[in-house]
Amino acid sequence: MVETALNHRTIRNYKSDPVDEDILRVILTAGTRASTTGNMQVYSIVVTSDPSLKERLWEVHFRQNMVKQAPLVLTFCADFNRFNTWCRMRKADPGYDNFLSFMTAAIDALLAAQNCALAAEEYGLGICYLGTTLYNAEKIVEILELPNAVVPVTTLVMGYPAENPGLTDRLPVQAVLHREKYRNYSERDIDSLYAEKESLELTAKLLEENQLETLAQVFTEKRYTRKDNVAFSQKILEVIERQGFMNNRKE
Ligand SMILES: Cc1cc2nc3c(=O)[nH]c(=O)nc-3n(C[C@H](O)[C@H](O)[C@H](O)COP(=O)(O)O)c2cc1C
């Protein structure tokens, strides 16, 4: 399992070979064995393989090719719907229509997703997370017919790889590690921690392509701009509210 984690690479090109149902079942079971808040399992996994539904998802995932190419699209949802229904059926009054409950359910969903990702990779499958899930959550709610108290938080496309990319770079472990307490970064620390990333050939290529001076500017001016972040923040907050997770007033 550690070997699998150390060899993880995102796959963006897939063969059309289907994934055996038995293998999928084990992957999903591994997902359900993830730690879960209070053992409530407040998440759901929607597995989409129908080509016409996948085409609709492809459209809202910014037309990223792998959504159509990979045989499986797994949408992980923060889900209190099932738990609330159970509570109501058992004479219990659920107080889970608030933001904390959304965070709880979102964390549960993400933990299940990463367990599924690692299990899939153990079976030689490839995966790619889709951040576009949050950008167009309202359309995913519509396509997958998600009821109240259900919000999609991430998506995994899954299938057999048709490429074998190299490992991508990471910051050294010391960049993310703080022993005992948080130790803030000096400018010298930042220079040293980002030195390798900034000297990659890929970085030079990105700067050339985008006609920018620094790699950080590629993030702030091209990939994840303030304007987009604010627009998508407003959209996702509306979805969280519409799906019934924003009743934060004291009684
Ligand atoms: C939450 C999340 C959302 C992501 N969204 C996308 C995406 O929409 N499209 C894509 O091609 N890759 C996406 N990725 C993959 C990252 O780009 C990838 O993990 C990162 O570049 C590191 O590469 P590696 O996974 O091959 O090590 C996403 C990853 C995460 C964790």
The ligand as an SDF file (V2000), in Angstrom:
LIG
                    3D

 31 33  0  0  0  0  0  0  0  0999 V2000
   -9.1230   17.8970   -5.3910 C   0  0  0  0  0  0  0  0  0  0  0  0
   -8.3350   17.7110   -6.6670 C   0  0  0  0  0  0  0  0  0  0  0  0
   -8.8610   18.1780   -7.8530 C   0  0  0  0  0  0  0  0  0  0  0  0
   -8.1780   17.9630   -9.0550 C   0  0  0  0  0  0  0  0  0  0  0  0
   -8.7440   18.3660  -10.2320 N   0  0  0  0  0  0  0  0  0  0  0  0
   -8.1580   18.0490  -11.4050 C   0  0  0  0  0  0  0  0  0  0  0  0
   -8.8090   18.3560  -12.6280 C   0  0  0  0  0  0  0  0  0  0  0  0
   -9.9120   18.9090  -12.6550 O   0  0  0  0  0  0  0  0  0  0  0  0
   -8.1830   18.0010  -13.7780 N   0  0  0  0  0  0  0  0  0  0  0  0
   -6.9710   17.3740  -13.7960 C   0  0  0  0  0  0  0  0  0  0  0  0
   -6.4670   17.0700  -14.8890 O   0  0  0  0  0  0  0  0  0  0  0  0
   -6.3320   17.0590  -12.6320 N   0  0  0  0  0  0  0  0  0  0  0  0
   -6.9000   17.3740  -11.4570 C   0  0  0  0  0  0  0  0  0  0  0  0
   -6.2950   17.0250  -10.2640 N   0  0  0  0  0  0  0  0  0  0  0  0
   -5.0150   16.3100  -10.2830 C   0  0  0  0  0  0  0  0  0  0  0  0
   -3.8460   17.2100   -9.8860 C   0  0  0  0  0  0  0  0  0  0  0  0
   -3.5910   18.1090  -10.9290 O   0  0  0  0  0  0  0  0  0  0  0  0
   -2.6460   16.3140   -9.5890 C   0  0  0  0  0  0  0  0  0  0  0  0
   -2.9150   15.5070   -8.4770 O   0  0  0  0  0  0  0  0  0  0  0  0
   -1.3800   17.1460   -9.3090 C   0  0  0  0  0  0  0  0  0  0  0  0
   -0.9950   17.8820  -10.4480 O   0  0  0  0  0  0  0  0  0  0  0  0
   -0.2050   16.2490   -8.9060 C   0  0  0  0  0  0  0  0  0  0  0  0
    0.0240   15.2720   -9.8980 O   0  0  0  0  0  0  0  0  0  0  0  0
   -0.0200   13.7180   -9.5450 P   0  0  0  0  0  0  0  0  0  0  0  0
   -1.3750   13.4050   -8.9910 O   0  0  0  0  0  0  0  0  0  0  0  0
    0.2320   12.9980  -10.8630 O   0  0  0  0  0  0  0  0  0  0  0  0
    1.0710   13.4500   -8.5560 O   0  0  0  0  0  0  0  0  0  0  0  0
   -6.9220   17.2800   -9.0580 C   0  0  0  0  0  0  0  0  0  0  0  0
   -6.4040   16.8400   -7.8310 C   0  0  0  0  0  0  0  0  0  0  0  0
   -7.1040   17.0420   -6.6570 C   0  0  0  0  0  0  0  0  0  0  0  0
   -6.5310   16.5190   -5.3610 C   0  0  0  0  0  0  0  0  0  0  0  0
  1  2  1  0
  2  3  1  0
  2 30  2  0
  3  4  2  0
  4  5  1  0
  4 28  1  0
  5  6  2  0
  6  7  1  0
  6 13  1  0
  7  8  2  0
  7  9  1  0
  9 10  1  0
 10 11  2  0
 10 12  1  0
 12 13  2  0
 13 14  1  0
 14 15  1  0
 14 28  1  0
 15 16  1  0
 16 17  1  0
 16 18  1  0
 18 19  1  0
 18 20  1  0
 20 21  1  0
 20 22  1  0
 22 23  1  0
 23 24  1  0
 24 25  2  0
 24 26  1  0
 24 27  1  0
 28 29  2  0
 29 30  1  0
 30 31  1  0
M  END
$$$$
